Amino acid sequence: MASELTIGELAARSGIAPSALRFYEAQGLIAAQRTSGNQRRYERAVLRRIALIQAGRSAGVPLERIRAALETLPSRRTPTRRDWERLSRGWRDDIDRRIATLEALRNRLTTCIGCGCLSIDKCDLLNPDDEAGAIGPGAHYLQRDGERSAPDAL
């Protein structure tokens, strides 16, 4: 098994288009060595970086935070399990918050979310006369915990 991969081999193994790989490289997320013919060659360990980038993106982590995390990894050696554990710990709290927000969103979509539309049958009780409008723009009960936002409060 080759220790270095061409961009085509990396794309095939990672499932990421070559154009995205070039973008990741331009953004400093991954690195390639160049052959004497100026062709890219990637160390096999780059596959884990790409998987981490994709996982972070799927979780909604901005590329800037992904880059910052990857920059903490060693550049002269393949990252160890301990390196990856340290890196992932930095995202755990953020991912837990995102999960809680998504669960709250899922649970509140069929009730009053404080958006001001007053079209759901519970809106008159949870947001009479659009009280939430006094808080400012947006759907205030969508991400906030409390009696008014709880779907089974009534």
C-alpha positions, 0 to 999 in steps of 0.5 A: 500500500502506497504511503503517499496518495495522488489527489485522485486517490485521495479523492476516491478514498475520502469521498471528497471531490478534488476541487474541495481537496484543493480548496482545503489545501488553499485554506491551510487545512491539509498539505501536500508535497510536490513531485519534481513534476509539480504533482500533489502527493498527500501522506495517508494520514491526511485522510484522518484530517479530511474525515475530521474536517467533514465531521466538523462541517457536519456538526456546524463547526466553522472552517476557521475553528477547524483550521485552528484545531488542526494547527494544534496538531504536530506538523512533523509527525503523524498525530497520535490517538492522544492528539486526536482526543485532545483536539476533539475535546475542544469541540465536545461542549460546542457539539453538545450545545448544538445537539441541545439546540437541534433537539429543542428545535425539533420539539418546538416546531409544532407549537408557538415559537414566538415568531409573531405569526399567531397562526398555530392554535397555541399561539394565543395562549403562549404569545398573546397579542405577540408579546414576544415582539416586545423582546425584539425581532426573531422567533424568541421561543424557538431556542429558549427554555421556559414555560412559554416555549415548552411544547407540552406546557399546555 
